[in-house]
Amino acid sequence: MKKLISYAVFLILLSNNLFADLNFHPLSSDTLVSSGNRIVIFDVAGGPLNYSRDAEDLIDGDLSNKVYYETSVDCGFIVTPTGSGVVRGLQLATAPDAPYRDPTAWALYGTDEGITTVTKSGTGTEQNWTPIASGTMALTAARSTWNDIIAVDSSVAYTSYKVIFTAPDASRQISEFQMFSLGGYEGWAAENGLGTALEDDDDDGRNNLLEYATNGDPDAAGDENPTLTKMSDSFAYSYDQRNDDPNLTFMLETRSDLTSGEWITSTIPAVVNSTDGAYSTVSHIIPTDQPEQTQLFIRLKIQSL
């Protein structure tokens, strides 16, 4: 899918467009939990816990089944993932029925100790746990549906994780669960509460991928990036370029006529002016002393693989 965005027109000589192109399946390579990982379920009172399915059904990828906790106390599960990485996102799928049983709050803990909690009769406190994050959630009314990713502010990886759920009903249920070691656009979007890469959450004509790639503010319109600065015999076309995502490519393209011809990848190099954290400010110096060239249109093409 491609989206062309007209960003600004500078003078008579030069025009500027931004173009975002992406072809990826979000989160496909960042999952931490997979079918076959060790998982146990518990309630904080120590059971005996009446539940309708096996604990493994929480991570089997099947949205048609669920784990149902018939208890009025907080309950949850402990999972030891085979994937490695710092947890930066959680995702739940709703059960096939009864929305009033959906959990409304969550808490995440981590440990490097061996897991001794026993399914149905454990309390989840048999190990020492480090609190990671907690919050509320409002799951979709749609059944058997994955919900939006919940951003987790964490910087430490653990060998096992505990999730505790709270719900207003005297029972709780979920269908599927996943954890992500989020990076790239997905992690940035989760932290900022944004939608997909081609959405425009602040309605400024710049989609979210452009905001991410060029250090834009996804919550406020009016970003002034890229910029075009007139010099004695050239223009400096400058913008912030994200430097920590290897999936991003930046290409300057030019053409002399918008009514005919094609966009051509420019050979004008990007010069790094400065670097601040995840972004480098770069410039393309575009000469204006070319007698055979009366006008030039330029655009920045950003691609995420």
C-alpha positions in Angstrom: 0.0 0.0 0.0 1.3 3.5 -0.9 0.3 6.9 0.1 1.6 10.2 -1.4 1.3 13.3 0.7 1.8 16.8 -0.6 3.7 18.5 2.2 4.6 22.0 1.1 5.5 24.1 -2.0 8.7 26.3 -1.7 9.1 29.2 -4.1 8.8 28.7 -7.9 12.0 26.7 -8.3 11.4 23.8 -5.9 8.4 21.8 -4.7 8.5 19.2 -2.0 6.5 16.1 -1.4 6.7 13.3 1.1 5.9 9.7 0.2 5.5 6.8 2.6 5.6 3.2 1.5 5.4 0.2 3.7 5.1 -3.6 3.2 5.2 -5.4 6.5 3.0 -7.4 8.9 3.1 -5.6 12.3 4.5 -7.7 15.2 5.2 -10.8 13.2 8.8 -11.1 14.4 8.6 -9.6 17.9 6.4 -12.1 19.7 7.8 -13.6 22.9 5.2 -16.2 23.8 4.5 -19.3 21.6 2.5 -22.5 21.8 4.3 -25.0 24.0 5.8 -22.5 26.4 5.3 -23.4 30.1 2.2 -21.8 31.5 0.2 -22.2 34.7 -3.0 -20.5 35.9 -3.9 -19.5 39.5 -6.0 -17.3 41.7 -4.6 -15.3 44.6 -6.7 -17.2 47.1 -5.0 -20.5 46.2 -8.0 -22.2 44.7 -9.1 -24.9 44.2 -9.7 -23.1 40.9 -12.5 -24.1 38.7 -11.6 -23.5 35.1 -13.0 -24.7 31.9 -10.0 -25.2 29.7 -6.3 -26.0 29.9 -3.9 -23.2 30.7 -2.2 -23.9 27.4 -5.3 -22.7 25.6 -4.2 -19.1 26.4 -1.3 -19.4 24.0 -2.4 -21.9 21.4 -3.4 -19.4 18.7 -7.0 -20.6 18.7 -9.5 -17.8 19.1 -12.5 -20.2 19.3 -11.6 -21.4 22.8 -11.0 -19.6 26.1 -9.8 -20.0 29.7 -12.6 -19.3 32.1 -11.8 -18.5 35.8 -14.8 -19.2 38.0 -13.7 -17.1 41.0 -14.4 -13.7 42.5 -10.8 -12.9 43.4 -8.0 -11.7 41.2 -6.5 -14.4 39.1 -4.0 -14.8 36.3 -1.2 -16.9 34.9 2.5 -17.4 34.8 4.3 -18.0 31.6 7.9 -18.8 30.8 8.5 -17.7 27.2 11.1 -19.1 24.9 11.4 -15.7 23.2 13.9 -13.3 24.7 13.7 -9.5 25.1 12.3 -6.8 27.3 8.5 -6.8 27.3 7.2 -3.6 25.8 3.6 -4.7 24.9 0.8 -7.0 25.9 -2.1 -8.1 23.8 -5.3 -10.0 24.7 -8.0 -11.6 22.6 -11.6 -11.6 23.9 -13.3 -14.9 24.7 -16.1 -16.1 22.4 -18.9 -15.1 24.8 -20.1 -13.0 27.8 -18.3 -9.6 27.5 -19.2 -8.9 31.2 -16.5 -11.4 32.2 -13.8 -9.5 30.4 -11.0 -8.3 32.7 -10.8 -4.5 33.2 -7.4 -4.2 34.9 -4.0 -5.9 34.7 -0.7 -6.1 36.5 2.6 -7.5 35.1 5.4 -9.0 37.2 8.8 -10.6 36.4 11.1 -13.1 38.0 14.2 -15.1 37.2 13.4 -17.8 39.8 12.3 -21.2 38.9 8.5 -21.6 38.8 6.9 -23.8 41.5 3.4 -22.5 41.3 0.9 -25.4 40.6 -2.0 -24.9 38.3 -5.4 -24.5 40.1 -3.9 -24.7 43.6 -1.2 -22.1 43.6 -1.4 -18.4 44.6 1.2 -17.0 42.2 3.3 -15.9 45.2 5.5 -19.0 45.5 8.3 -17.0 43.8 9.6 -13.5 44.5 8.2 -11.1 41.8 9.3 -7.7 40.7 6.4 -5.4 39.7 6.8 -4.2 36.1 3.7 -2.3 35.1 -0.1 -2.2 35.6 -3.1 -0.4 34.3 -6.8 -0.6 33.2 -8.1 -1.7 29.9 -11.4 -1.7 28.0 -11.6 -4.7 25.7 -13.6 -4.6 22.5 -17.2 -5.8 22.6 -16.4 -8.0 19.6 -15.8 -11.6 20.5 -12.8 -13.8 19.6 -10.9 -10.7 18.6 -7.4 -9.4 19.3 -7.4 -6.1 21.0 -5.0 -3.2 20.7 -1.5 -3.6 22.1 -1.1 -2.3 25.7 2.2 -0.4 26.0 4.5 -1.5 28.8 7.1 0.8 30.3 9.9 -1.7 31.0 13.6 -1.9 30.6 14.5 -5.3 32.2 14.0 -8.8 30.7 13.0 -11.7 33.0 12.8 -15.5 32.4 9.2 -15.7 33.6 6.2 -13.3 33.8 3.1 -13.2 35.9 -0.1 -11.5 34.8 -2.9 -10.8 37.2 -6.4 -9.8 36.0 -9.2 -7.9 37.8 -12.8 -8.0 36.6 -16.1 -6.7 38.0 -17.9 -10.0 37.6 -17.5 -13.1 39.8 -15.6 -14.7 36.9 -13.0 -13.8 34.3 -12.2 -15.1 30.9 -9.8 -14.5 27.9 -9.1 -16.4 24.8 -5.5 -15.6 23.9 -2.5 -13.7 25.2 0.7 -12.5 23.7 3.7 -10.4 24.8 5.9 -8.4 22.5 9.4 -7.1 22.7 8.4 -4.0 20.6 10.7 -2.1 18.5 10.5 0.0 15.4 7.3 1.7 14.4 5.1 -0.8 16.5 6.9 0.1 19.8 6.7 3.8 19.0 3.0 3.6 18.1 2.2 1.6 21.2 4.0 4.1 23.5 2.1 7.0 21.8 -1.3 5.3 21.6 -1.4 5.5 17.8 -3.0 3.5 15.1 -1.4 1.9 12.0 1.5 3.4 10.1 -0.7 4.8 7.3 -3.2 6.5 9.6 -2.9 10.2 10.4 -3.8 10.5 14.1 -3.2 14.2 14.4 -4.9 15.0 11.0 -2.0 17.1 9.8 -1.6 15.4 6.4 1.4 13.5 7.5 0.8 9.8 8.2 2.1 8.1 11.3 5.0 6.5 9.5 6.3 9.9 8.4 5.9 11.3 11.9 7.9 8.3 13.3 10.6 8.4 10.6 11.2 12.2 10.7 10.8 13.0 14.4 7.3 14.5 14.1 4.9 15.1 16.9 2.1 12.5 16.4 -0.3 14.4 18.7 0.1 17.9 17.2 -0.3 19.2 13.7 2.1 21.7 12.1 5.4 19.9 12.1 8.0 21.9 10.1 10.1 19.0 8.9 11.6 18.8 6.2 12.7 22.4 5.7 14.1 24.1 2.6 16.7 26.9 3.2 17.9 29.2 0.4 21.7 29.7 0.2 23.8 31.7 -2.3 23.8 29.2 -5.1 21.8 26.3 -3.6 19.0 25.1 -1.4 19.5 23.0 1.7 16.8 20.4 2.0 17.0 19.2 5.7 15.0 16.8 7.9 15.4 14.6 10.9 16.1 11.0 10.0 15.5 8.1 12.4 18.8 6.3 12.8 17.9 3.2 15.0 15.5 1.4 12.7 17.2 -0.7 10.0 13.9 -1.3 8.3 13.6 2.3 7.2 15.1 3.7 4.0 15.2 7.3 3.0 15.4 8.3 -0.7 15.4 11.7 -2.3 13.6 11.7 -5.6 13.4 14.5 -8.3 11.7 15.3 -11.5 11.6 18.5 -13.7 8.0 18.2 -14.7 4.9 17.0 -12.8 2.8 16.4 -16.0 5.2 14.0 -17.7 8.2 11.8 -16.9 8.9 9.8 -13.7 10.4 10.4 -10.3 14.1 9.6 -10.4 16.2 8.7 -7.4 18.6 11.6 -6.7 22.4 11.1 -6.5 22.6 14.1 -4.2 24.0 12.7 -0.9 22.5 13.2 2.6 25.0 14.9 4.8 24.7 14.3 8.6 24.7 17.7 10.4 24.1 16.4 13.9 22.7 13.5 15.9 20.5 13.5 19.0 19.5 10.1 20.3 17.4 8.2 17.8 17.4 11.0 15.1 20.1 12.6 12.9 19.5 15.9 11.2 20.6 15.5 7.5 20.7 17.8 4.5 20.8 17.5 0.8 22.5 20.4 -0.9 20.6 21.1 -4.1 22.5 23.4 -6.6 20.6 26.2 -8.4 23.3 27.3 -10.8 22.4 24.8 -13.5 21.7 26.8 -16.7 19.8 23.9 -18.3 17.5 23.5 -15.3 14.7 26.0 -14.8 12.7 24.1 -12.2 13.0 21.0 -10.1 10.5 19.1 -8.0 11.7 17.0 -5.1 10.2 14.6 -2.7 11.4 12.4 0.2 10.4 8.7 -0.1 10.4 6.8 3.1 10.0 3.0 3.0 9.5 0.6 5.9 10.1 -3.1 5.0 
